[in-house]
Amino acid sequence: MKITICFTVLAVLGFSCLAVAQTHNYFFGARIPYDSLANQTTVIQSGSFLRVKSLNIDYPSKGQRGRNITAIYVYDRLGGGRGGYASITRGGIGQNFTRINLKSQRGNGMNFQVEIYGR
């Protein structure tokens, strides 16, 4: 009986630690030798009560020539399980253009760093 209670308490504590340490970093593709940073964007938005915020990041910018994309890294700087989510909605790896959709969780803001590598 005591072993079951101890195991249950340890399991609950373990899962709560995982929830606190959770981040929403996304890594699409992989950097290879001789790749260079083609674009770096930082997105910071404050939260709004019971609202989900969404933002699209387009590469290349208007009038800019895009490189062949080999990797896209999206770092969630908010942490604590409160960060948002990232998805590629157009283009991406192997293309010379992309659109990345960033979305916050309900009631929270977003703080992302987006890095696009290419050659």
Secondary structure as UniProt FT lines:
FT   HELIX           2..21
FT   STRAND          26..29
FT   TURN            33..34
FT   STRAND          36..45
FT   TURN            49..50
FT   STRAND          54..59
FT   TURN            62..63
FT   STRAND          69..76
FT   TURN            80..81
FT   STRAND          85..91
FT   TURN            93..94
FT   STRAND          98..103
FT   TURN            106..107
FT   STRAND          110..118
//
